[in-house]
């Protein structure tokens, strides 16, 4: 998403392929990065300017989960929008265990 001031915002979820199949049960954390110069440099609020390319551990997550099997499972991170004040928002879906019938929807 792009704010009215030209800032480019990206929110993402890491998927850990080293642990197994790489399916949704290996999703971890949600990060937010932004660029104020059309993508030349990227930053996060917690870490300042980032060295690209980034990898897990390079960016402090805004939603921090433990690695499976002890985590809350991020099923999906759904879209993003920018409000009138330039703040990014997303909704993500999480469950406590794989295949759980109880799912929570969370807004950040």
LINRA-V637195 format. One line per field, one symbol per residue. phi: phi as a letter, one per 30 degrees, with the letter a starting at -180 (. if undefined). psi: psi as a letter, one per 40 degrees, with the letter a starting at -180 (. if undefined). A space follows every 10 residues. Layout:
BEGIN
phi = ???
psi = ???
END
This chain:
BEGIN
phi = .bdddjdccb cbbdccdddl didedcdbhb cbbbbcbhjd bbbbddcidc ccdcbejdbd ddbccddecc cdcddaccha bcddciddbb cbcbbdbdid dcbccbcb
psi = ihieeehhhh iihihhedeb eeadeehhih ihiiheffed iiiiddeahi hiiiihedhh idhhiiiiee ihhhdihhai ihieeehiii hihiidihei ehiihih.
END
